[in-house]
Amino acid sequence: MGKMKEEFMRLQETPIMDECAECQGSGAVEVEVAMPHNAGRDIGELYCELETCDACDGGGEVGRLCDCGEWVTLIMGQYATICEACADVENV
């Protein structure tokens, strides 16, 4: 396979990655955890702990999705918001 064809295939398969909206790219979110004073009382305090972000699995980035649910890939350009299939439909 030629180098240009390999590059086009890579661009078609690689999704554009955006900063995670849940953790703002840090990979961790702060959650409140209730800590009771003791087992016999119903009062306590709330403490904040860091947990791994579920949206990005701690990576800080998520793939950009088109409105149809498909990945927006690098072949469409860095600022694209629609996938290749939707772009083909609009151009017809």
N, C-alpha and C positions, 0 to 999 in steps of 0.2 A: 504494500500500500504506500502511496506517496505521502510525503510530509504534509502537504496542504490538506489532503483528505483526512489525515489523522488529526490535524488541528481543527478542521471543521467539525469532525465527530466529537472531539473533546469539548468544543464550545457549545454544541447542541446538547450535551449530556451534563454539563456543569451548571447547577442553579446559581443565580445571583444571591449572595448572602447579605442580609440586612441585620442591623443591630436589633437584638431582642427587645421588644417593648415592655415585657414584664420586669426584666432585671436591668435594663439600660446598658446591656453589654457586659455586666460584671460576672454573670454566671451564677449569682446567688441572690436570694430574696430574703428579706427580714420578715419573720413570722412571730406572732405573739403566742407564748406558751403559758398556760395557767399553772401556778405552783401553789398548792394549798399549804396552810401553816402546819396542819397535822391531820391525821385521819379522822379525828372526831369533830372537826370544825368545818364549817362551810365557807370560810373566808380564806383569802390568800392574796397573792400578788401576780401581776402579769409581767413576764420577762420576755425580752426580744432575743431571738436566736436566728442565726443565718442558716438557711437550707439551700440545697442545690435547686436551681430554677427548673421547673418541670417543662416549661415551654421550649427551652433550648438545651435541656439536659446538661447544663453547666458550661456550655460552649460559648455563650454570649451572642451567638448569631443564629438566625433562622433563615431558611430559604424563602425567597420572594414567591408568592403565589399569585396567579392570574385570577380573575373573577370566576373563571370556569373551574378552578381547583387544580390546574396543572402548574408545574414549576415554570417560572420565567428564567430562561437560560441565558448564558453569556453571548450566544449567537445573536440575540436580539439587541444587544448593547447594554451598557451599564445602567442607563436611566430608563429602561423599558419597564412598562407596567403590565403588558399583556404577553401571553405565550405565543409561540410560533404558529400554532394552529389557529388561534383567534386572529392573528395578524393576516394569515392567508385568507380567512373568511372576509375580513374587512376590505382586502384588496381586490376581491372578485367582483 
